Amino acid sequence: MNVYVIGDIHGRYQAFHDVFTASGLRPGSDRLITLGDVVDYGPCTRQCVDLLLSVRDRISVLGNHDLWFLEWAFLERARPEWIFQGGAATIRSYGGSPGNVPESHRFFFRNSVPYYVDEQNRLYVHGGFDPERPLSGQDPYDLLWDRTLVEYSRERPVTGYRHVFIGHTRTQAAAGSDEPVVRHNVTLCDTGAGYGGYVSLIEAETGRYWQSGKADSL
């Protein structure tokens, strides 16, 4: 079994499909870990979730955009800030109504986790966390929004974990790079798909990655 991790997809189905295919990921036997923010900005959130559901061994880490989507799907609450930040595209993807969200999609997001640690002591989280405090005692909401770990990793590794994979903060903004960025034992995996950039799929053990073309041109 190979373990793959994918940064923020943001409804960019063609970009996601391209890296999924190029990587040779085996849906029946390999593991795929999503770092959150599957939804919003791109027009094809529904198709992205369908492709994720084709992977038998999958772990879904919750992102801040995914949480907004859950509020809409279950509570019929559409935050204005969500609509403005890509939510309108997700609503269109589901035909304009939370009643059109399939139960399998609801299950996928409802069962997302705030973070995941695999058998090799690699940590996967959407935003970040305070590395000076035990992760189990931190507010799950902060794990969706934190950006301080990005700066922390410039100077030193994160202790307690073999490697840490995070999304949320675009590599373009953090490091001026269109590619995944490795700082000590932290990999920044959000390569800007939400803003028309790229979707990146990484093999966790080796760090090898596959990257889509520019998402807004596919």
Secondary structure, DSSP 4 states (H G I P E B T S, - for coil): --EEEE---TT-HHHHHHHHHHHT--TTTSEEEE-S--SSSSS-HHHHHHHHHT-SEEEEB--HHHHHHHHHHHH----HHHIIIIIHHHHHHTTT-GGGS-HHHHHHHHT-BSEEE-TT-EEEESS---TTS-GGGS-HHHHHH--HHHHHHHHSPPTTSSEEEE-SS-HHHHHS-SS-EEETTEEE---BGGGT-B-EEEETTT--EEE-S-GGG-
